[in-house]
Amino acid sequence: MPILYTLNQIFRKFDYDWEVSITKQPNDGYRLAKEAVAAGFDIVAAYGGDGTVAEVASGLIGSDVPMAILPGGTANVMSVELGIPNDLNGACELFCGNENQARWVDMGQIGDRFFLLRVGIGFEAAMVKEADREAKAGMGVLAYLLSALSSLRNPPHATYRITMDGKVVESEGMTCLVANSGSLGRTGLSLMPDVKVDDGLLDVIVVRQADLRSFLAITANVAGLTDSTPVASDDDPEIVVEQTEKNLQHWQAREIEIETDPIQSVQSDGEMIEDTPIHCRVLPKAIQILVPTL
């Protein structure tokens, strides 16, 4: 197995004693992380995509054991957010060497689940739902773009009733995001500059229909498509992001409840969960992640 060969070569080089466990079903990552903490391991590493990383991270909440992220799934947005190398060798060299530090980051909680990146309602959830596992395995992030274009044929639209730290607002749009991280999976591309992974707040963002073209353009840039892809009129991702920021509705809060009319699907860190209504809250400085030294 090439992954295990790479791990063995690097860990042997640094004289690391290590064990590996394989997840087979939902919640395995959470359970295995809890068991590793109880067994006294110094570091818990997660190899996989953002869903796997979030699940393992949830098992480390309340402990001082840091997590190492080894990118290996369809999307590895959190590794981009934190400046972690996006290849297995580079990520392993990072946390085995001396050029790393443990950084405290927030997590979000939705129901009995936890998330590192964001919760998406409406259009974004439809995009995740339509990108089946076979497509993601074969095309990676591109599967999300193709799914987005498919969902665009009959785009969802809803009224969002959002209660944030007791204050109620209503907004109409295509999708509503509750974000802990602002990264869109590519260096320099972010939902908004104010979205920070360690500010003790969650960001609520509503994308209206007028913003959808820019939203798709950002998705195309994340997927690494060429400027000729016919989903945006601008070929400069910074311009696209700037235009999108002007139109997005944005709030920050610690505790959030969202009701929708009609009921909509919900995704959390790339995994489909229960439909609306939802309740989210932030867990400030929930876990430590090994990142490059500043």
Contacts in CASP RR format, 6 or more apart in sequence:
PFRMAT RR
TARGET T0000
AUTHOR 0000-0000-0000
METHOD contacts of the structure
MODEL  1
MPILYTLNQIFRKFDYDWEVSITKQPNDGYRLAKEAVAAGFDIVAAYGGD
GTVAEVASGLIGSDVPMAILPGGTANVMSVELGIPNDLNGACELFCGNEN
QARWVDMGQIGDRFFLLRVGIGFEAAMVKEADREAKAGMGVLAYLLSALS
SLRNPPHATYRITMDGKVVESEGMTCLVANSGSLGRTGLSLMPDVKVDDG
LLDVIVVRQADLRSFLAITANVAGLTDSTPVASDDDPEIVVEQTEKNLQH
WQAREIEIETDPIQSVQSDGEMIEDTPIHCRVLPKAIQILVPTL
3 47 0 8 1.000
3 88 0 8 1.000
4 20 0 8 1.000
6 88 0 8 1.000
6 89 0 8 1.000
6 92 0 8 1.000
7 18 0 8 1.000
7 20 0 8 1.000
7 88 0 8 1.000
7 92 0 8 1.000
10 89 0 8 1.000
10 92 0 8 1.000
10 93 0 8 1.000
10 96 0 8 1.000
11 18 0 8 1.000
11 92 0 8 1.000
11 96 0 8 1.000
13 96 0 8 1.000
14 96 0 8 1.000
14 97 0 8 1.000
16 96 0 8 1.000
19 41 0 8 1.000
21 28 0 8 1.000
21 32 0 8 1.000
23 29 0 8 1.000
23 32 0 8 1.000
23 52 0 8 1.000
23 55 0 8 1.000
26 55 0 8 1.000
27 55 0 8 1.000
28 55 0 8 1.000
29 46 0 8 1.000
29 52 0 8 1.000
29 55 0 8 1.000
29 56 0 8 1.000
29 59 0 8 1.000
30 55 0 8 1.000
30 56 0 8 1.000
30 58 0 8 1.000
30 59 0 8 1.000
32 56 0 8 1.000
33 44 0 8 1.000
33 46 0 8 1.000
33 56 0 8 1.000
33 57 0 8 1.000
33 58 0 8 1.000
33 59 0 8 1.000
33 60 0 8 1.000
33 67 0 8 1.000
34 59 0 8 1.000
36 44 0 8 1.000
36 65 0 8 1.000
37 44 0 8 1.000
37 59 0 8 1.000
37 60 0 8 1.000
37 63 0 8 1.000
37 65 0 8 1.000
40 65 0 8 1.000
41 65 0 8 1.000
42 65 0 8 1.000
43 65 0 8 1.000
43 66 0 8 1.000
43 67 0 8 1.000
43 68 0 8 1.000
43 95 0 8 1.000
43 290 0 8 1.000
44 56 0 8 1.000
44 60 0 8 1.000
44 65 0 8 1.000
44 66 0 8 1.000
44 67 0 8 1.000
44 68 0 8 1.000
45 67 0 8 1.000
45 68 0 8 1.000
45 69 0 8 1.000
45 70 0 8 1.000
45 95 0 8 1.000
46 52 0 8 1.000
46 53 0 8 1.000
46 55 0 8 1.000
46 56 0 8 1.000
46 57 0 8 1.000
46 67 0 8 1.000
46 68 0 8 1.000
46 69 0 8 1.000
46 70 0 8 1.000
47 70 0 8 1.000
47 72 0 8 1.000
47 88 0 8 1.000
48 70 0 8 1.000
48 71 0 8 1.000
48 72 0 8 1.000
48 73 0 8 1.000
48 76 0 8 1.000
49 71 0 8 1.000
49 72 0 8 1.000
49 73 0 8 1.000
49 74 0 8 1.000
49 75 0 8 1.000
49 76 0 8 1.000
50 73 0 8 1.000
50 75 0 8 1.000
50 76 0 8 1.000
50 77 0 8 1.000
50 78 0 8 1.000
50 116 0 8 1.000
50 117 0 8 1.000
50 269 0 8 1.000
50 270 0 8 1.000
51 269 0 8 1.000
51 270 0 8 1.000
51 271 0 8 1.000
52 73 0 8 1.000
53 67 0 8 1.000
53 69 0 8 1.000
53 76 0 8 1.000
53 78 0 8 1.000
53 116 0 8 1.000
53 269 0 8 1.000
54 78 0 8 1.000
54 107 0 8 1.000
54 114 0 8 1.000
54 115 0 8 1.000
54 116 0 8 1.000
54 117 0 8 1.000
54 268 0 8 1.000
54 269 0 8 1.000
56 67 0 8 1.000
57 67 0 8 1.000
57 107 0 8 1.000
57 114 0 8 1.000
57 116 0 8 1.000
57 286 0 8 1.000
57 287 0 8 1.000
57 289 0 8 1.000
58 107 0 8 1.000
58 113 0 8 1.000
58 114 0 8 1.000
60 66 0 8 1.000
60 67 0 8 1.000
60 287 0 8 1.000
60 288 0 8 1.000
61 107 0 8 1.000
61 114 0 8 1.000
61 283 0 8 1.000
61 286 0 8 1.000
61 287 0 8 1.000
62 286 0 8 1.000
62 287 0 8 1.000
63 287 0 8 1.000
64 288 0 8 1.000
65 288 0 8 1.000
66 102 0 8 1.000
66 287 0 8 1.000
66 288 0 8 1.000
66 289 0 8 1.000
66 290 0 8 1.000
67 287 0 8 1.000
67 288 0 8 1.000
67 289 0 8 1.000
67 290 0 8 1.000
68 91 0 8 1.000
68 94 0 8 1.000
68 95 0 8 1.000
68 289 0 8 1.000
68 290 0 8 1.000
69 76 0 8 1.000
69 78 0 8 1.000
69 79 0 8 1.000
69 82 0 8 1.000
69 84 0 8 1.000
69 91 0 8 1.000
69 289 0 8 1.000
69 290 0 8 1.000
70 88 0 8 1.000
70 91 0 8 1.000
70 92 0 8 1.000
71 79 0 8 1.000
71 84 0 8 1.000
71 85 0 8 1.000
71 86 0 8 1.000
71 87 0 8 1.000
71 88 0 8 1.000
71 91 0 8 1.000
72 88 0 8 1.000
73 140 0 8 1.000
74 136 0 8 1.000
74 137 0 8 1.000
74 140 0 8 1.000
74 141 0 8 1.000
74 143 0 8 1.000
74 144 0 8 1.000
75 140 0 8 1.000
75 141 0 8 1.000
75 144 0 8 1.000
75 185 0 8 1.000
75 270 0 8 1.000
76 86 0 8 1.000
76 185 0 8 1.000
77 117 0 8 1.000
77 181 0 8 1.000
77 183 0 8 1.000
77 184 0 8 1.000
77 185 0 8 1.000
78 84 0 8 1.000
78 116 0 8 1.000
78 117 0 8 1.000
78 181 0 8 1.000
78 183 0 8 1.000
78 289 0 8 1.000
79 85 0 8 1.000
79 86 0 8 1.000
79 91 0 8 1.000
80 86 0 8 1.000
80 183 0 8 1.000
80 185 0 8 1.000
80 186 0 8 1.000
80 187 0 8 1.000
81 117 0 8 1.000
81 181 0 8 1.000
81 182 0 8 1.000
81 183 0 8 1.000
81 185 0 8 1.000
81 197 0 8 1.000
82 103 0 8 1.000
82 105 0 8 1.000
82 197 0 8 1.000
82 289 0 8 1.000
82 291 0 8 1.000
83 187 0 8 1.000
83 291 0 8 1.000
83 292 0 8 1.000
84 91 0 8 1.000
84 94 0 8 1.000
84 290 0 8 1.000
84 291 0 8 1.000
84 292 0 8 1.000
85 91 0 8 1.000
85 93 0 8 1.000
85 94 0 8 1.000
94 100 0 8 1.000
94 290 0 8 1.000
94 292 0 8 1.000
95 290 0 8 1.000
99 292 0 8 1.000
99 293 0 8 1.000
100 290 0 8 1.000
100 291 0 8 1.000
100 292 0 8 1.000
100 293 0 8 1.000
101 290 0 8 1.000
101 291 0 8 1.000
101 292 0 8 1.000
101 293 0 8 1.000
101 294 0 8 1.000
102 288 0 8 1.000
102 289 0 8 1.000
102 290 0 8 1.000
102 291 0 8 1.000
103 198 0 8 1.000
103 288 0 8 1.000
103 289 0 8 1.000
103 290 0 8 1.000
103 291 0 8 1.000
104 198 0 8 1.000
104 285 0 8 1.000
104 286 0 8 1.000
104 287 0 8 1.000
104 288 0 8 1.000
105 116 0 8 1.000
105 197 0 8 1.000
105 198 0 8 1.000
105 285 0 8 1.000
105 286 0 8 1.000
105 287 0 8 1.000
105 288 0 8 1.000
105 289 0 8 1.000
106 180 0 8 1.000
106 197 0 8 1.000
106 198 0 8 1.000
106 199 0 8 1.000
106 200 0 8 1.000
106 201 0 8 1.000
106 282 0 8 1.000
106 283 0 8 1.000
106 284 0 8 1.000
106 285 0 8 1.000
106 286 0 8 1.000
107 114 0 8 1.000
107 115 0 8 1.000
107 116 0 8 1.000
107 180 0 8 1.000
107 282 0 8 1.000
107 283 0 8 1.000
107 286 0 8 1.000
107 287 0 8 1.000
108 114 0 8 1.000
108 115 0 8 1.000
108 116 0 8 1.000
108 180 0 8 1.000
108 202 0 8 1.000
108 280 0 8 1.000
108 281 0 8 1.000
108 282 0 8 1.000
108 283 0 8 1.000
108 286 0 8 1.000
109 115 0 8 1.000
109 280 0 8 1.000
109 281 0 8 1.000
109 282 0 8 1.000
109 283 0 8 1.000
110 119 0 8 1.000
110 178 0 8 1.000
110 266 0 8 1.000
110 268 0 8 1.000
110 273 0 8 1.000
110 278 0 8 1.000
110 279 0 8 1.000
110 280 0 8 1.000
111 278 0 8 1.000
111 279 0 8 1.000
111 280 0 8 1.000
113 268 0 8 1.000
113 273 0 8 1.000
114 283 0 8 1.000
114 286 0 8 1.000
115 180 0 8 1.000
115 268 0 8 1.000
115 269 0 8 1.000
116 180 0 8 1.000
116 181 0 8 1.000
116 197 0 8 1.000
116 269 0 8 1.000
117 179 0 8 1.000
117 180 0 8 1.000
117 181 0 8 1.000
117 182 0 8 1.000
117 183 0 8 1.000
117 269 0 8 1.000
117 270 0 8 1.000
118 177 0 8 1.000
118 178 0 8 1.000
118 179 0 8 1.000
118 180 0 8 1.000
118 181 0 8 1.000
118 182 0 8 1.000
118 268 0 8 1.000
118 269 0 8 1.000
119 177 0 8 1.000
119 178 0 8 1.000
119 179 0 8 1.000
119 266 0 8 1.000
119 267 0 8 1.000
119 268 0 8 1.000
119 278 0 8 1.000
119 280 0 8 1.000
120 128 0 8 1.000
120 175 0 8 1.000
120 176 0 8 1.000
120 177 0 8 1.000
120 178 0 8 1.000
120 266 0 8 1.000
120 267 0 8 1.000
120 268 0 8 1.000
121 158 0 8 1.000
121 160 0 8 1.000
121 175 0 8 1.000
121 176 0 8 1.000
121 177 0 8 1.000
121 178 0 8 1.000
121 258 0 8 1.000
121 260 0 8 1.000
121 264 0 8 1.000
121 265 0 8 1.000
121 266 0 8 1.000
121 276 0 8 1.000
121 278 0 8 1.000
122 156 0 8 1.000
122 158 0 8 1.000
122 174 0 8 1.000
122 175 0 8 1.000
122 176 0 8 1.000
122 260 0 8 1.000
122 264 0 8 1.000
122 265 0 8 1.000
122 266 0 8 1.000
123 148 0 8 1.000
123 151 0 8 1.000
123 155 0 8 1.000
123 156 0 8 1.000
123 174 0 8 1.000
123 175 0 8 1.000
123 207 0 8 1.000
123 212 0 8 1.000
123 215 0 8 1.000
124 175 0 8 1.000
124 177 0 8 1.000
124 267 0 8 1.000
125 175 0 8 1.000
125 264 0 8 1.000
125 265 0 8 1.000
125 266 0 8 1.000
125 267 0 8 1.000
125 272 0 8 1.000
126 147 0 8 1.000
126 151 0 8 1.000
126 156 0 8 1.000
126 265 0 8 1.000
127 144 0 8 1.000
127 147 0 8 1.000
127 148 0 8 1.000
127 151 0 8 1.000
127 219 0 8 1.000
128 144 0 8 1.000
128 147 0 8 1.000
128 267 0 8 1.000
128 270 0 8 1.000
128 271 0 8 1.000
128 272 0 8 1.000
129 147 0 8 1.000
129 265 0 8 1.000
129 267 0 8 1.000
129 272 0 8 1.000
130 147 0 8 1.000
130 150 0 8 1.000
130 151 0 8 1.000
131 143 0 8 1.000
131 144 0 8 1.000
131 146 0 8 1.000
131 147 0 8 1.000
132 143 0 8 1.000
135 143 0 8 1.000
135 146 0 8 1.000
135 147 0 8 1.000
136 143 0 8 1.000
136 144 0 8 1.000
139 146 0 8 1.000
141 185 0 8 1.000
141 222 0 8 1.000
141 223 0 8 1.000
141 224 0 8 1.000
142 223 0 8 1.000
142 224 0 8 1.000
142 225 0 8 1.000
144 219 0 8 1.000
144 223 0 8 1.000
145 216 0 8 1.000
145 219 0 8 1.000
145 220 0 8 1.000
145 223 0 8 1.000
145 225 0 8 1.000
145 231 0 8 1.000
148 216 0 8 1.000
148 219 0 8 1.000
149 216 0 8 1.000
149 231 0 8 1.000
152 212 0 8 1.000
152 216 0 8 1.000
155 174 0 8 1.000
155 209 0 8 1.000
155 212 0 8 1.000
156 174 0 8 1.000
156 175 0 8 1.000
156 264 0 8 1.000
157 172 0 8 1.000
157 173 0 8 1.000
157 174 0 8 1.000
157 209 0 8 1.000
158 172 0 8 1.000
158 173 0 8 1.000
158 176 0 8 1.000
158 260 0 8 1.000
158 261 0 8 1.000
158 262 0 8 1.000
158 264 0 8 1.000
159 170 0 8 1.000
159 171 0 8 1.000
159 172 0 8 1.000
159 173 0 8 1.000
159 260 0 8 1.000
159 261 0 8 1.000
160 170 0 8 1.000
160 171 0 8 1.000
160 172 0 8 1.000
160 173 0 8 1.000
160 176 0 8 1.000
160 206 0 8 1.000
160 258 0 8 1.000
160 259 0 8 1.000
160 260 0 8 1.000
161 168 0 8 1.000
161 169 0 8 1.000
161 170 0 8 1.000
161 258 0 8 1.000
161 259 0 8 1.000
161 260 0 8 1.000
161 261 0 8 1.000
162 168 0 8 1.000
162 169 0 8 1.000
162 170 0 8 1.000
162 171 0 8 1.000
162 176 0 8 1.000
162 204 0 8 1.000
162 206 0 8 1.000
162 251 0 8 1.000
162 256 0 8 1.000
162 257 0 8 1.000
162 258 0 8 1.000
163 256 0 8 1.000
163 257 0 8 1.000
163 258 0 8 1.000
164 204 0 8 1.000
164 251 0 8 1.000
164 252 0 8 1.000
164 253 0 8 1.000
164 255 0 8 1.000
164 256 0 8 1.000
165 253 0 8 1.000
165 254 0 8 1.000
165 255 0 8 1.000
166 255 0 8 1.000
167 253 0 8 1.000
169 251 0 8 1.000
171 206 0 8 1.000
171 208 0 8 1.000
171 249 0 8 1.000
172 208 0 8 1.000
173 206 0 8 1.000
173 207 0 8 1.000
173 208 0 8 1.000
173 209 0 8 1.000
174 207 0 8 1.000
174 208 0 8 1.000
174 209 0 8 1.000
174 211 0 8 1.000
174 212 0 8 1.000
174 215 0 8 1.000
175 206 0 8 1.000
175 207 0 8 1.000
175 215 0 8 1.000
176 204 0 8 1.000
176 205 0 8 1.000
176 206 0 8 1.000
176 207 0 8 1.000
176 258 0 8 1.000
176 260 0 8 1.000
177 191 0 8 1.000
177 203 0 8 1.000
177 204 0 8 1.000
177 205 0 8 1.000
177 206 0 8 1.000
177 207 0 8 1.000
178 202 0 8 1.000
178 203 0 8 1.000
178 204 0 8 1.000
178 256 0 8 1.000
178 258 0 8 1.000
178 278 0 8 1.000
178 280 0 8 1.000
179 191 0 8 1.000
179 195 0 8 1.000
179 202 0 8 1.000
179 203 0 8 1.000
179 204 0 8 1.000
179 205 0 8 1.000
180 197 0 8 1.000
180 202 0 8 1.000
180 203 0 8 1.000
180 282 0 8 1.000
181 195 0 8 1.000
181 197 0 8 1.000
182 190 0 8 1.000
182 191 0 8 1.000
182 192 0 8 1.000
182 195 0 8 1.000
182 196 0 8 1.000
182 197 0 8 1.000
182 203 0 8 1.000
183 189 0 8 1.000
183 190 0 8 1.000
183 191 0 8 1.000
184 190 0 8 1.000
184 191 0 8 1.000
184 218 0 8 1.000
184 219 0 8 1.000
184 221 0 8 1.000
184 222 0 8 1.000
185 222 0 8 1.000
186 221 0 8 1.000
186 222 0 8 1.000
186 224 0 8 1.000
186 237 0 8 1.000
188 237 0 8 1.000
189 218 0 8 1.000
189 221 0 8 1.000
189 222 0 8 1.000
189 237 0 8 1.000
189 241 0 8 1.000
190 241 0 8 1.000
191 203 0 8 1.000
191 205 0 8 1.000
191 248 0 8 1.000
192 203 0 8 1.000
192 205 0 8 1.000
192 245 0 8 1.000
192 248 0 8 1.000
192 250 0 8 1.000
193 245 0 8 1.000
194 203 0 8 1.000
194 250 0 8 1.000
194 252 0 8 1.000
195 203 0 8 1.000
198 285 0 8 1.000
200 254 0 8 1.000
200 282 0 8 1.000
200 284 0 8 1.000
200 285 0 8 1.000
201 252 0 8 1.000
201 253 0 8 1.000
201 254 0 8 1.000
201 282 0 8 1.000
202 252 0 8 1.000
202 253 0 8 1.000
202 254 0 8 1.000
202 256 0 8 1.000
202 280 0 8 1.000
202 281 0 8 1.000
202 282 0 8 1.000
203 250 0 8 1.000
203 251 0 8 1.000
203 252 0 8 1.000
204 250 0 8 1.000
204 251 0 8 1.000
204 252 0 8 1.000
204 253 0 8 1.000
204 256 0 8 1.000
204 258 0 8 1.000
205 248 0 8 1.000
205 249 0 8 1.000
205 250 0 8 1.000
206 248 0 8 1.000
206 249 0 8 1.000
207 215 0 8 1.000
207 248 0 8 1.000
208 247 0 8 1.000
208 248 0 8 1.000
208 249 0 8 1.000
210 247 0 8 1.000
211 244 0 8 1.000
211 247 0 8 1.000
211 248 0 8 1.000
213 231 0 8 1.000
213 232 0 8 1.000
213 233 0 8 1.000
214 232 0 8 1.000
214 240 0 8 1.000
214 241 0 8 1.000
214 243 0 8 1.000
214 244 0 8 1.000
214 247 0 8 1.000
215 244 0 8 1.000
216 231 0 8 1.000
216 232 0 8 1.000
217 231 0 8 1.000
217 232 0 8 1.000
217 234 0 8 1.000
217 237 0 8 1.000
217 240 0 8 1.000
218 237 0 8 1.000
218 240 0 8 1.000
218 241 0 8 1.000
218 244 0 8 1.000
219 231 0 8 1.000
220 229 0 8 1.000
220 231 0 8 1.000
220 232 0 8 1.000
221 237 0 8 1.000
221 240 0 8 1.000
227 235 0 8 1.000
232 240 0 8 1.000
234 240 0 8 1.000
234 243 0 8 1.000
254 281 0 8 1.000
254 282 0 8 1.000
255 279 0 8 1.000
255 280 0 8 1.000
255 281 0 8 1.000
255 282 0 8 1.000
256 279 0 8 1.000
256 280 0 8 1.000
256 281 0 8 1.000
257 277 0 8 1.000
257 278 0 8 1.000
257 279 0 8 1.000
257 280 0 8 1.000
258 276 0 8 1.000
258 277 0 8 1.000
258 278 0 8 1.000
258 280 0 8 1.000
259 276 0 8 1.000
259 277 0 8 1.000
260 276 0 8 1.000
260 277 0 8 1.000
263 275 0 8 1.000
263 276 0 8 1.000
264 275 0 8 1.000
264 276 0 8 1.000
265 272 0 8 1.000
265 275 0 8 1.000
266 272 0 8 1.000
266 273 0 8 1.000
266 274 0 8 1.000
266 275 0 8 1.000
266 276 0 8 1.000
266 278 0 8 1.000
267 273 0 8 1.000
END
